[in-house]
Amino acid sequence: MTGRHRLDIAKRVSTIILAVMFGFAVLAMASSAEPVQTQQMEAPYLLQFGAFVELFGNDTSMVTIYGTFVNPANHDTPVKAIMLPLGRASSVLVDFKRGVRAEGLQAELVNQSDVVFIKMVLVEPVPPGSVGSFETTYWTTSGGYVEKWVPPGSNTSTGEYRIFSFNLLKPNLTLVQGVTEVNVDVLLPRDALLTQLLPTMDLFYPNRPLVDADQWTRRTLVSWTNLTVFPGEGRGFVVTYSLTNSLAPLMSPTYPPENNHPSRPSGFAGSIALLLASNTASFSAAALLVYASAQRRARLKAAPEGRKTEETTSSEVQLLPEEIQILKAIEGAGGSVTQRDLPSLVGFSKSKVSRILKRLEELGLVSRTTLGRTKLIEISEHA
């Protein structure tokens, strides 16, 4: 072997070594990049947070909420308990008789100032620098997360159209943008069909979930995966559907030309086509008010006569642009948000936000619930 050949081989080996060293350097930089974001966290934060909601034909539901969290090494105390808010007792309708079930945890339902929490006590506290997890299941009575919906102008008080509305609220753990993965799955009742109720309302909120219709079990699974971390205290989820195959969708989907779509689908295929034809925009202010009015009409039928005369429907008032902006901000935050977060979301002063919220509360469009040192603003159950 000549000296020149030895020099060429040495150059190649040097090149390979440099490439390997560069690769390790890149990997080291990548591995250290993620902790930079999380090393600054001084409070326990969630790596994964999600819910599985199973709906039944009698409008009851079974909900499992789960999560994986990190107790940072620079946090000086172990995580001993998790407080998970479910919402107002008057709207969530938790089945207290069935209680709550948890794996490897001591869990109980707690009602604090009309807000229902699941208090989970860890059997073994999670020390700083460690990872923990939780999973809990609870049930709701009829109407807990499902509202019956009657088409406007209908002279009947019964029907098989449904609006599922669920809020996944933040526990006493931090959600980190780019780190926390949020997932929600909703399993519709047997033979339920996705149905667009009004042209101003989407099939889903948020839009573009994954949909899996099983022809054997005749059930449809709607899934939102790897969602961005929601602002405020929670994120809302909505699905509209009908319970029987005999009910045709109220809003017909728009189909491509016949040469691209030779046959009109039916059954589950029709529901999927309706999914694809749904509007990609989120709830508009008009749809929000229509939805709120529909809920309110159903609830007022069971209310005392004196109460009916005292309240004003949203269709009887003219909302100002800033009031609509507040409603949009609440809806954009998932249907609920703390009052202290609203000024930054809408660009109004605290006093102006407070004044607008007072009027919206008087109109029955929002409700305010004390939550620590602030208030939780939600679309009202009486709206």
C-alpha positions in Angstrom: 0.0 0.0 0.0 1.5 3.3 -1.0 1.7 6.4 1.2 -0.9 8.1 -1.0 -3.4 5.3 -0.4 -2.7 5.4 3.4 -3.3 9.2 3.2 -6.7 8.7 1.4 -7.8 6.1 3.9 -6.8 8.4 6.8 -8.8 11.2 5.3 -11.9 9.0 4.8 -11.6 7.7 8.4 -11.2 11.3 9.7 -14.3 12.4 7.7 -16.4 9.5 9.1 -15.2 10.3 12.6 -16.1 14.0 12.2 -19.5 13.1 10.8 -20.2 10.8 13.7 -19.0 13.4 16.2 -21.2 16.0 14.5 -24.2 13.6 14.6 -23.7 13.0 18.3 -23.4 16.8 18.8 -26.7 17.3 17.0 -28.4 14.6 19.1 -27.0 16.1 22.2 -28.4 19.5 21.2 -31.8 18.0 20.3 -32.0 16.1 23.6 -31.1 19.2 25.6 -33.5 21.4 23.7 -36.7 19.8 25.1 -35.6 20.1 28.8 -34.8 23.8 28.3 -38.6 24.3 28.0 -39.4 22.0 30.8 -36.5 22.7 33.1 -37.9 26.2 33.6 -41.1 24.6 34.9 -41.3 25.0 38.7 -44.7 23.3 39.1 -45.8 19.8 38.1 -46.9 19.7 34.5 -48.8 17.2 32.2 -47.2 15.2 29.5 -50.5 13.7 28.4 -54.1 14.7 29.2 -57.2 13.2 27.7 -60.8 11.9 28.1 -62.8 9.0 26.7 -66.6 9.7 26.7 -69.0 6.9 26.0 -72.6 8.0 25.2 -75.7 5.8 25.6 -79.1 5.9 24.0 -80.8 7.2 27.2 -78.5 10.3 27.1 -76.4 9.1 30.0 -72.6 8.9 29.7 -69.5 7.3 31.2 -66.4 9.5 31.2 -62.8 8.4 31.8 -60.2 11.1 32.3 -56.5 10.2 32.3 -53.1 11.9 32.4 -49.4 11.5 32.8 -47.5 14.2 34.6 -44.0 15.2 35.7 -43.0 16.6 39.1 -39.9 18.7 38.2 -36.7 18.1 40.1 -36.6 21.7 41.1 -40.0 21.4 42.7 -39.5 21.1 46.4 -42.6 19.1 47.3 -44.1 15.7 46.2 -47.4 15.5 44.4 -49.9 14.0 46.8 -53.3 14.8 45.3 -54.9 15.9 42.1 -58.0 18.1 42.0 -59.9 17.7 38.7 -62.9 20.1 38.1 -65.8 18.7 36.1 -68.0 21.8 35.9 -71.1 23.1 37.7 -73.2 20.6 39.5 -76.3 22.1 38.0 -75.1 21.5 34.4 -72.9 18.4 34.5 -75.4 16.3 36.4 -72.8 13.8 37.8 -74.3 10.6 39.0 -73.3 10.8 42.7 -75.0 7.4 43.4 -72.6 5.6 41.2 -69.7 7.6 42.5 -66.3 7.6 40.9 -63.8 4.8 40.1 -60.0 5.2 40.0 -57.1 2.9 39.4 -54.5 2.9 42.2 -56.0 6.1 43.6 -58.3 7.1 46.4 -60.9 9.2 44.6 -64.1 10.9 45.7 -66.6 13.4 44.2 -66.5 16.8 45.9 -69.0 19.7 45.5 -67.4 23.1 46.3 -69.6 26.2 45.6 -71.7 24.3 43.0 -68.5 23.2 41.2 -67.9 19.4 41.1 -64.4 18.1 41.5 -62.8 14.7 41.6 -60.3 14.6 44.4 -57.7 12.0 43.7 -55.2 11.1 46.5 -52.2 9.2 45.3 -51.4 6.1 47.3 -47.7 6.8 46.8 -46.8 10.5 46.4 -44.8 11.4 43.4 -41.4 12.9 44.5 -39.6 15.7 42.7 -37.8 14.4 39.5 -40.4 11.6 39.0 -43.3 10.9 36.7 -46.8 9.9 37.8 -50.1 9.1 36.2 -53.9 9.0 37.0 -57.0 7.6 35.6 -60.5 8.1 36.9 -64.1 7.2 35.7 -67.4 8.8 36.5 -71.0 8.7 35.2 -73.6 11.3 34.4 -77.4 11.1 34.6 -79.6 11.7 31.5 -78.9 15.1 30.1 -75.5 15.5 31.8 -73.6 16.1 28.6 -76.4 15.5 26.0 -79.2 17.9 25.1 -82.2 17.0 23.1 -82.6 19.3 20.2 -85.9 20.3 18.5 -85.8 22.0 15.1 -86.9 25.7 15.1 -90.6 26.0 14.4 -91.4 22.4 15.3 -94.6 21.8 17.2 -93.3 18.8 19.1 -91.3 18.7 22.3 -89.7 15.3 21.5 -87.2 14.2 18.9 -84.1 12.1 18.3 -81.7 14.9 17.5 -78.9 15.5 20.1 -76.2 18.0 20.9 -73.3 16.6 22.9 -71.3 19.3 24.8 -68.4 18.5 27.0 -65.7 20.6 28.7 -62.3 19.1 29.5 -61.1 21.3 32.4 -57.6 21.8 33.6 -56.6 20.1 36.9 -54.2 21.5 39.4 -51.4 20.6 37.0 -49.8 22.8 34.4 -50.3 22.3 30.6 -47.3 23.3 28.5 -47.6 24.2 24.9 -45.6 21.9 22.7 -45.2 19.4 25.5 -48.6 18.4 26.8 -50.6 16.2 24.4 -54.3 16.5 24.6 -56.6 13.8 23.3 -60.4 13.3 23.5 -62.5 10.4 22.2 -66.3 10.3 22.0 -68.1 7.1 21.3 -71.6 7.7 20.0 -74.6 5.5 20.9 -75.5 2.5 18.8 -77.0 3.5 15.4 -76.3 7.2 16.0 -75.7 9.2 12.9 -73.7 12.4 12.6 -76.2 15.1 11.7 -75.8 18.8 10.9 -78.6 20.6 12.7 -78.4 24.1 11.2 -76.4 25.7 8.4 -74.6 27.9 10.9 -73.6 25.0 13.1 -70.8 22.5 12.4 -71.0 18.8 13.1 -68.1 19.1 15.5 -66.2 21.6 17.6 -63.2 21.7 17.3 -63.4 20.9 13.6 -61.7 18.1 11.6 -61.6 15.2 14.1 -61.0 11.7 13.1 -64.1 9.6 12.6 -64.3 5.8 12.6 -67.7 4.1 12.0 -67.8 0.4 12.9 -70.4 -1.4 10.8 -70.4 -4.4 13.1 -71.0 -2.6 16.4 -72.9 0.1 14.5 -71.2 2.8 16.7 -69.2 5.8 15.6 -66.0 7.0 17.3 -65.1 10.7 17.0 -61.5 11.5 18.0 -59.4 14.7 18.5 -55.7 13.8 18.8 -52.6 15.8 19.8 -54.6 19.1 20.2 -52.8 22.3 21.1 -52.9 23.3 24.7 -56.1 25.2 25.3 -56.1 28.7 26.8 -57.9 29.5 30.0 -59.3 26.8 32.2 -60.6 24.3 29.6 -61.6 23.3 26.1 -65.1 22.5 24.9 -66.1 19.7 22.5 -69.3 19.5 20.6 -70.8 16.7 18.4 -74.3 16.8 16.9 -76.1 13.6 15.9 -79.4 11.8 15.6 -80.3 8.5 17.2 -82.2 6.5 14.6 -81.5 5.6 11.0 -85.0 6.7 10.1 -84.1 10.3 10.7 -82.6 12.0 7.6 -80.0 14.7 8.2 -81.6 18.2 8.5 -78.8 19.7 6.3 -78.0 17.9 3.1 -74.3 17.6 2.3 -72.9 19.2 -0.8 -71.6 16.6 -3.2 -69.0 16.9 -6.0 -70.1 16.5 -9.7 -71.6 13.1 -10.5 -68.6 11.9 -12.5 -66.5 12.3 -9.3 -69.2 11.0 -7.0 -71.5 8.5 -8.9 -73.7 7.4 -6.0 -75.2 9.2 -3.0 -74.1 7.4 0.2 -76.5 6.3 2.9 -76.2 5.1 6.5 -72.7 5.4 7.9 -71.3 6.4 4.6 -73.8 9.3 4.5 -72.6 10.4 7.9 -69.0 10.4 6.7 -69.9 12.4 3.6 -71.7 14.8 5.8 -68.6 15.1 7.9 -66.4 15.9 4.9 -68.9 18.5 3.8 -69.0 20.3 7.2 -67.8 23.9 7.4 -64.2 24.2 8.5 -64.8 27.4 10.5 -65.5 27.3 14.3 -68.8 28.3 15.8 -69.8 31.7 14.6 -71.5 34.1 17.0 -74.8 33.5 15.3 -74.4 29.7 15.7 -73.4 30.1 19.3 -76.5 32.1 20.1 -78.8 29.7 18.2 -77.3 26.8 20.1 -77.7 28.7 23.4 -81.3 29.5 22.6 -82.1 25.9 21.7 -80.7 24.8 25.1 -82.6 27.5 26.9 -85.9 26.7 25.3 -85.6 23.1 26.4 -84.7 24.0 30.0 -87.4 26.7 30.3 -90.2 24.2 29.5 -89.5 22.6 32.8 -89.0 25.8 34.7 -91.7 27.5 36.9 -94.0 30.0 35.1 -92.7 32.9 37.2 -89.2 32.3 36.1 -90.1 32.1 32.4 -91.5 35.6 32.4 -88.4 37.1 34.1 -85.9 35.9 31.6 -85.2 37.3 28.1 -84.3 35.2 25.2 -81.1 36.0 23.2 -83.3 36.5 20.1 -85.2 39.4 21.8 -82.1 41.5 22.3 -79.5 43.2 19.9 -76.0 42.3 21.0 -73.3 44.9 20.7 -70.1 44.1 18.7 -68.0 44.0 21.9 -70.5 41.6 23.5 -70.3 39.3 20.5 -66.5 39.6 20.7 -66.6 38.4 24.4 -68.8 35.5 23.5 -66.5 34.5 20.6 -63.5 34.7 23.0 -65.2 32.4 25.5 -66.1 30.0 22.8 -62.6 30.2 21.4 -61.2 29.3 24.8 -63.3 26.1 24.8 -66.6 27.4 26.2 -65.2 28.5 29.6 -62.4 30.9 30.6 -61.4 32.7 33.8 -62.4 36.4 34.0 -58.8 37.4 34.6 -57.8 35.9 31.2 -60.5 37.7 29.2 -58.9 41.2 29.0 -55.8 39.8 27.2 -58.0 37.7 24.8 -60.2 40.6 23.7 -58.0 43.7 24.3 -60.5 45.4 26.6 -59.8 46.8 30.1 -60.7 44.9 33.2 -63.5 47.3 34.0 -65.0 47.1 30.5 -64.9 43.3 30.5 -66.6 43.3 33.9 -69.3 45.6 32.6 -69.9 43.5 29.5 -70.0 40.3 31.5 -72.5 41.8 33.9 -74.9 42.5 31.0 -74.4 39.1 29.4 -75.1 37.5 32.7 -78.3 39.6 33.1 -79.3 38.3 29.6 -78.7 34.8 30.7 -76.0 34.2 28.1 -73.1 33.6 30.5 -72.6 32.5 34.1 -69.9 33.4 36.5 -68.7 31.0 39.2 -66.2 31.8 41.9 -63.0 29.8 41.3 -60.4 30.8 43.8 -59.5 34.4 43.5 -61.1 34.8 40.1 -64.4 33.7 38.4 -65.0 31.0 35.8 -67.0 32.4 32.9 -69.1 29.8 31.0 -71.8 29.8 28.4 -74.9 29.7 30.6 -77.1 26.7 30.9 -80.0 29.1 30.9 -78.8 30.8 27.7 
